[in-house]
Amino acid sequence: LLARKIAFIALLGVFLFKIVHEYELYSKKANDLANRTNIPIGTLCRILKILVVIFVLLTTVETSGINISGLLALGSVSGIILGFASKDLLANFFGATLVYLDKPFEIGDWVRSPDKNIEGTVEAISWRLTKIRTFDKRPLYVPNSIFNSIVIENASRMSHRRIKEVIGIRYCDIHSVKQIIKNIKDMLMNHDEIASDQTIIVNLTQFNQSSIDFMVYTFTKTTNWIKYQDVKQDVLLKISEIIENNNAEMAFPTRTLYLDNNETAVSVKDSKLLNKS
């Protein structure tokens, strides 16, 4: 009878171990198909395997008639001590687990945080930390526990990129403002790389000190950074052409000095009298 119980416990342990192992293989295959690597599911499965082995051993010892109360008490005390000593490691592990479950970012994503000085491309996600390559090619190693308390922005998942510019023209060209704004809006609506289904705003915003300012607000179809720069350059050059075609010019900071002729004459006369004396 005892042998049957031990055999049943062993078979149950093998069954549970096999389930965890198959799930690990399935998750690894799914990650390979999705082009994701270093996701901490492997670490989680290894921990589950260890727990299965410990469960089988303790259950077998208990079934054999050996009193394991003292061993469990010692294990509990040791577990508490180890828990306090490794709380940061556990926080990082659970942080990695939440990253895997919630998937705020994956390998290859461009991420940044407004709370911390974190920005770059995710290169690896392990059970303890995440490796991010900054845009100046430095590796940045971030403990996974930090992701539980900061805001993460995933720029790779944006649907469009925004162009927002404020452009000023001279005050003497105020008669051309309406036509310039209309031409720019028509150009944006017909541009091949501008998303016409998104918000497009071209409006006068303010009378500045040296210019009449209007805002250009629109979105590109592409999210690729390099292509976006080409599209933005093309839009800005077309805006410059529109302003020029309407016989207007872009403004720059200027200051006009007015002199009163009478005051100038008095100043010259006074200086001559002083020279005579």
C-alpha positions as CSV (number, residue, x, y, z in Angstrom):
1,L,0.0,0.0,0.0
2,L,2.8,2.4,0.9
3,A,4.6,1.6,-2.4
4,R,1.4,2.4,-4.3
5,K,1.0,5.8,-2.5
6,I,4.6,6.7,-3.3
7,A,4.2,5.6,-6.9
8,F,1.0,7.7,-7.2
9,I,2.9,10.8,-5.8
10,A,5.7,10.2,-8.2
11,L,3.4,9.9,-11.2
12,L,1.6,13.0,-10.1
13,G,4.9,14.9,-9.8
14,V,6.0,13.7,-13.3
15,F,2.6,14.8,-14.7
16,L,2.8,18.3,-13.2
17,F,6.5,18.5,-14.3
18,K,5.5,17.5,-17.8
19,I,2.7,20.2,-17.9
20,V,5.1,22.9,-16.8
21,H,7.8,21.7,-19.3
22,E,5.3,21.6,-22.2
23,Y,4.0,25.1,-21.4
24,E,7.6,26.4,-21.4
25,L,8.3,24.9,-24.8
26,Y,5.0,26.3,-26.1
27,S,5.8,29.8,-24.8
28,K,9.3,29.7,-26.2
29,K,7.9,28.7,-29.6
30,A,5.3,31.5,-29.5
31,N,8.0,34.0,-28.5
32,D,10.2,32.9,-31.4
33,L,7.3,33.3,-33.9
34,A,6.6,36.8,-32.5
35,N,10.3,37.7,-32.6
36,R,10.5,38.1,-28.8
37,T,13.4,36.8,-26.7
38,N,14.5,36.7,-23.1
39,I,11.0,36.9,-21.8
40,P,11.1,35.7,-18.1
41,I,8.6,32.9,-18.7
42,G,11.5,30.4,-18.7
43,T,12.6,31.5,-15.2
44,L,9.0,31.2,-14.0
45,C,8.7,27.7,-15.4
46,R,12.0,26.7,-13.8
47,I,10.7,27.9,-10.4
48,L,7.5,25.9,-10.9
49,K,9.5,22.8,-11.7
50,I,11.5,23.3,-8.4
51,L,8.3,23.7,-6.5
52,V,6.9,20.5,-8.0
53,V,10.1,18.6,-7.0
54,I,9.9,20.0,-3.5
55,F,6.2,19.0,-3.2
56,V,6.9,15.5,-4.4
57,L,9.8,15.0,-2.0
58,L,8.0,16.4,1.1
59,T,4.8,14.4,0.3
60,T,6.8,11.2,-0.2
61,V,8.6,11.7,3.2
62,E,5.4,12.5,4.9
63,T,3.7,9.4,3.4
64,S,6.7,7.3,4.6
65,G,5.8,8.1,8.2
66,I,8.7,10.5,8.8
67,N,7.7,13.6,10.9
68,I,8.6,16.7,8.9
69,S,7.1,19.3,11.2
70,G,10.5,20.4,12.4
71,L,11.8,20.5,8.9
72,L,8.9,22.7,7.8
73,A,9.4,25.0,10.8
74,L,13.0,25.4,9.9
75,G,12.1,25.9,6.3
76,S,9.6,28.6,7.3
77,V,12.1,30.5,9.4
78,S,14.7,30.2,6.6
79,G,12.2,31.3,4.1
80,I,11.4,34.5,6.1
81,I,15.1,35.3,6.4
82,L,15.7,34.7,2.7
83,G,12.6,36.7,1.8
84,F,13.9,39.8,3.6
85,A,17.4,39.3,2.2
86,S,16.1,38.9,-1.4
87,K,13.1,41.3,-1.5
88,D,14.7,43.4,-4.2
89,L,15.3,40.2,-6.3
90,L,11.7,39.2,-5.8
91,A,10.5,42.6,-6.7
92,N,12.5,42.5,-9.9
93,F,11.2,39.0,-10.7
94,F,7.5,40.0,-10.2
95,G,8.2,43.2,-12.2
96,A,9.4,41.0,-15.1
97,T,6.4,38.8,-14.7
98,L,4.1,41.8,-15.0
99,V,6.0,43.0,-18.1
100,Y,5.4,39.6,-19.6
101,L,1.7,39.6,-18.8
102,D,0.8,43.2,-19.5
103,K,3.3,43.6,-22.4
104,P,3.8,47.4,-22.2
105,F,6.9,46.8,-24.4
106,E,8.7,44.1,-26.2
107,I,12.2,43.5,-27.7
108,G,12.9,46.2,-30.3
109,D,10.4,48.8,-29.0
110,W,11.4,52.4,-28.5
111,V,10.4,53.3,-25.0
112,R,10.9,56.3,-22.7
113,S,9.7,57.5,-19.3
114,P,8.8,61.0,-18.3
115,D,9.4,60.1,-14.7
116,K,13.0,58.8,-15.2
117,N,15.8,59.6,-17.6
118,I,15.0,56.4,-19.6
119,E,14.8,56.4,-23.4
120,G,16.0,54.0,-26.0
121,T,15.4,50.7,-27.7
122,V,14.7,47.5,-25.6
123,E,17.3,44.9,-26.4
124,A,16.6,42.3,-23.7
125,I,14.2,41.4,-20.9
126,S,15.5,39.1,-18.2
127,W,14.0,38.1,-14.8
128,R,16.0,40.7,-13.0
129,L,16.5,43.7,-15.3
130,T,15.8,45.1,-18.8
131,K,18.5,46.2,-21.1
132,I,17.8,49.4,-23.1
133,R,20.1,50.8,-25.7
134,T,20.1,54.6,-25.6
135,F,20.2,56.7,-28.8
136,D,23.9,57.5,-28.1
137,K,24.5,53.7,-28.1
138,R,25.1,53.3,-24.4
139,P,23.6,50.2,-22.7
140,L,21.1,51.1,-19.9
141,Y,20.2,48.4,-17.4
142,V,16.9,49.0,-15.6
143,P,15.7,46.8,-12.7
144,N,12.3,45.4,-13.5
145,S,10.9,46.6,-10.2
146,I,11.1,50.2,-11.4
147,F,8.5,49.6,-14.1
148,N,5.9,49.0,-11.3
149,S,6.1,52.7,-10.2
150,I,6.8,54.7,-13.3
151,V,5.0,55.7,-16.5
152,I,6.3,54.1,-19.6
153,E,5.6,55.5,-23.1
154,N,6.0,53.1,-26.0
155,A,6.8,55.3,-29.0
156,S,7.0,52.3,-31.3
157,R,3.2,51.8,-31.0
158,M,2.2,55.3,-32.2
159,S,-0.2,55.3,-35.1
160,H,1.1,58.6,-36.6
161,R,3.8,61.2,-36.0
162,R,2.9,64.8,-35.4
163,I,4.1,68.0,-37.1
164,K,3.6,71.1,-35.0
165,E,5.2,74.3,-36.1
166,V,4.7,78.0,-35.4
167,I,5.6,80.2,-38.4
168,G,5.7,84.0,-38.4
169,I,5.5,86.4,-41.3
170,R,6.1,90.2,-41.4
171,Y,3.4,92.7,-40.3
172,C,3.5,94.3,-43.7
173,D,2.3,91.1,-45.2
174,I,-0.8,90.9,-43.1
175,H,-3.0,91.3,-46.3
176,S,-1.7,87.9,-47.5
177,V,-2.3,85.9,-44.3
178,K,-5.7,84.5,-45.3
179,Q,-4.5,83.3,-48.7
180,I,-1.3,81.8,-47.2
181,I,-3.3,79.8,-44.6
182,K,-5.7,78.6,-47.2
183,N,-2.9,77.4,-49.6
184,I,-1.1,75.7,-46.8
185,K,-4.2,73.8,-45.7
186,D,-4.9,72.7,-49.3
187,M,-1.3,71.5,-49.6
188,L,-1.6,69.4,-46.5
189,M,-4.9,67.9,-47.5
190,N,-3.4,66.8,-50.8
191,H,0.0,65.7,-49.6
192,D,0.6,62.0,-50.2
193,E,2.4,61.5,-46.8
194,I,0.0,63.6,-44.6
195,A,-2.9,61.7,-42.9
196,S,-5.9,63.7,-44.1
197,D,-8.2,61.7,-41.8
198,Q,-6.4,63.1,-38.8
199,T,-6.5,66.6,-37.3
200,I,-5.2,69.4,-39.6
201,I,-5.0,72.9,-38.2
202,V,-3.6,76.0,-39.9
203,N,-4.7,79.1,-38.1
204,L,-3.5,82.5,-37.0
205,T,-2.5,82.2,-33.4
206,Q,-1.1,85.6,-32.2
207,F,0.4,89.0,-33.1
208,N,3.9,88.6,-31.8
209,Q,6.5,91.4,-31.3
210,S,8.1,91.1,-34.7
211,S,5.8,88.7,-36.6
212,I,2.2,87.5,-37.3
213,D,2.3,83.9,-36.1
214,F,0.2,81.0,-37.4
215,M,0.3,77.4,-36.3
216,V,0.7,74.3,-38.6
217,Y,-0.6,71.2,-36.9
218,T,-0.9,67.9,-38.7
219,F,0.1,64.2,-38.7
220,T,2.1,62.1,-41.0
221,K,1.1,58.6,-42.2
222,T,4.5,57.1,-41.4
223,T,5.9,56.4,-37.9
224,N,9.4,55.7,-39.1
225,W,11.7,58.4,-37.7
226,I,13.9,58.9,-40.7
227,K,11.0,59.0,-43.2
228,Y,9.2,61.3,-40.9
229,Q,12.1,63.8,-41.0
230,D,11.9,63.7,-44.9
231,V,8.2,64.4,-44.9
232,K,8.5,67.2,-42.4
233,Q,11.3,68.8,-44.5
234,D,9.1,68.6,-47.6
235,V,6.2,70.2,-45.8
236,L,8.3,73.0,-44.4
237,L,9.8,73.7,-47.9
238,K,6.4,73.8,-49.5
239,I,5.2,76.2,-46.8
240,S,8.2,78.5,-47.6
241,E,7.3,78.3,-51.3
242,I,3.7,79.2,-50.6
243,I,4.7,82.3,-48.5
244,E,7.1,83.4,-51.3
245,N,4.4,82.9,-54.0
246,N,2.1,85.2,-52.1
247,N,4.8,88.0,-52.2
248,A,5.4,87.6,-48.4
249,E,8.4,86.9,-46.3
250,M,9.1,85.1,-43.0
251,A,9.7,87.5,-40.2
252,F,12.7,87.8,-38.0
253,P,13.3,89.9,-34.9
254,T,13.6,93.6,-36.0
255,R,13.6,97.0,-34.3
256,T,12.8,100.3,-35.9
257,L,14.2,103.5,-34.5
258,Y,12.3,106.8,-35.2
259,L,14.1,110.1,-34.9
260,D,12.2,113.4,-34.5
261,N,13.8,116.0,-37.0
262,N,13.2,119.0,-34.7
263,E,14.9,117.3,-31.8
264,T,17.8,116.5,-34.0
265,A,18.2,120.1,-35.2
266,V,18.1,121.4,-31.6
267,S,20.7,118.9,-30.6
268,V,23.0,120.0,-33.4
269,K,22.5,123.8,-32.7
270,D,23.2,123.3,-29.0
271,S,26.4,121.4,-29.8
272,K,27.6,124.3,-32.0
273,L,27.0,126.8,-29.3
274,L,29.0,124.8,-26.9
275,N,31.9,124.6,-29.3
276,K,32.0,128.4,-29.7
277,S,32.0,129.0,-26.0
